[in-house]
Amino acid sequence: METVGILVVSYGAREVAMVDVLARSQRYKVELYIADKQFNPFNAQQATKHVVVPDLNIHAICKFAQTHRDKLDFAIVGSEKPIIDGLRDLIETETGVPVICPKKEYAIEESKIKQRLLFQEIAPEANPRFKIFNPNNYQDKTQVKADVYKWLDELGNQAVVKPDKPAAGKGVGVWGDHFMSREELFEHFISNFQYSSVIIEEKVDGEESSCMAFCDGKHFIPLPDTRDYKRAFDDDKGPNTGGMGSYKDVDDKLPFLTATERENEVKLANKVFNGWSKQINDPTALRGVPLYLAFMHTGKSIKILEINSRPGDPESINLFPIIKDDFVDVCYKMVEGNLLNVGLNKVATVLTYKVPPDYGGYMNVYPDEIIKSDVDTAIDFTEAYKLVKKYGDKMRIYPGAMELRNGKSYALKSRAIGVLAIGDSIEEARKISQEGARAISGGGLWNRTDIAAQQHIAKSVSHMEKLRAEV
C-alpha cells in the first residue's frame, strides 16, 4: 500500500471531517501532518505530526510544512483566513508542495465588492440591486447619510448591509432581522463604513441553498445542494451564527426545489466559473473549492447572495463522508488537473452542532436551561460512542472548537462538536443526529433540536410554491 503524506490546515469540525475521510482511505496508507488552531482531540489522535498554531499564521504553518516537506505529497486548507492571507502561494513557493485551495488573488470572499462586480460582468441577472459606498467619496457623515437614505427610498427599506471585508464592524445586517428602522440601519452601516467600503443591496425574498464545487483549476464539479441553519435558536429565532447545523437530501437537490431549479442553479454556477476562469492565466489558480455559493431562489429566478473560496462549514461536513471515491484520489486529481467527476452515495445527511453556553447569546436568553456546574467540565463522549458502535458508519462525531487538557476534552468558545448522521431519508438522519447530540454531556453544551425538522422543510416547500404562483 502506497504511503501518502498530507498536510491539513485545520480550524474546526469541517477539517476534522476532512481528516476523517482521508484517514479512512482504503487505497493508501495516509500520514497526516496537521496544523491546528487548537489541540483538537480527534486530530491529535489521527496525526503523524501535530502542531498548534492558534492564529493560523501562514508563516508558522509554512515552517511546519518546510520541516516535513520530504514527507508531504500535498496540502489541503479548509479555513478562509489562511487562504485569504496567501498560504498556498507561500507554501508552494517555499516548499514546492502543491496546496489544495485557491491562490491569494482569487480568494474572492475577501471582498464582497469584488464579488458583486464579478457577477455584474458575468451574470448580472443573478445580482440583486446594489450600491457601493466608498468612504473616499464623502466629506462628512451628513452627506453619506443622505445618500444612504436616498438608496433606501429606492429599495423600500428592504436592504442588506454588507461590509466589503470580512469581520469589519458589526458584519452583515438585514432589514427586519437586525434592524427595524433607518436609524438602526445607519448605525450598523457606520460601524462598518469607518473601516472600509460598504455595500447596501436589496433584500431578496426566497429560499436559500448552498452549492459547493470541487475544482482542479480547469474542471468544475458542482456537488449536491445543502441547507444550513444560521439562526441560533429553535424556530429560526435569535442572532445569526456560523451555522447551527445543516442537511442534504438523498438526491442532489433540496426538497423545496424542482429539478429545473437545481439545473438552473448548476448552470449559473458553471456560468460564473467559466466567465471567471477565462480571466485567469494560471490554470491551477482556482484549485480546491473556489466557489461555495449561497443562492436565493425566488420562484422566478436565482440570485447569488455571496460566494466563498473554501469548503462550507457546516455544509461540507454533510458531503465529505459520503463521497464514493477515495478522497485521497479526489485530492490527487485536483492537484494533477484531471478531476472529471466526483461520485456521492445516494443518502441523506444531517449535521447538528453542539455549542458552548455563551454561543449565540444562549446563556443570556435561556439562563435556566444551562446547568452552571457543567459549564467548565470536560466533555463526556461515553454514551455517544456507544451510539457510534450501534449505528456504525451512519454516525460520525467531529470535535470542532475543542482542546485536550491533561487527557480530557474541553469546549472552547465556538461550535464545539458536529454530530453527523447518514440515513436513507432526511428524517432518519435527523433522528440519529439528534440522538447523538443528546448523548454528549458536559461543558454546558446545547444544540438546536429542530435541524432538518419536517415542519421547517414543509415551510420552505410552501414558501417556494407561493413564490412560483406569484410569477
Protein Blocks (a to p, Z undefined) as FASTA:
>chain_A
ZZdddddddfblmlmmmmmmmmmpckbccddddddfbdcfklmmmpmbdcddfkopaklm
mmmmmmmmmmpmbdcdfbfklmmnommmmmmmmnopacddddfklmmklpmklmmmmmmm
mmmmlpccdddddfklpfbfklmmmmmmmmmmmnnopacdddfbghiajbjadehklpcb
fklmmmmmmmmmmmmccdddddddddddddddddehjaccddddddddfbfbghhiajdd
ebjbdcddfblbdfkbcfklmmmmmmmmmmmmmmmmmmpmblklmgcjfbccddddehja
ccdfbdcfbdcdfklmmmmmmcfbafklmmmmmmnopafbdcdddddddddddddfkggh
lmmmmmmlpcfklmmpccdfklmmmmmmmnmmmbccddfbdcdeehiacddfbdfbdcdd
ddfbfklmmmmmmmmmmmpggjhiacdfkgoiaklmmmmmmmmmmmmmmZZ
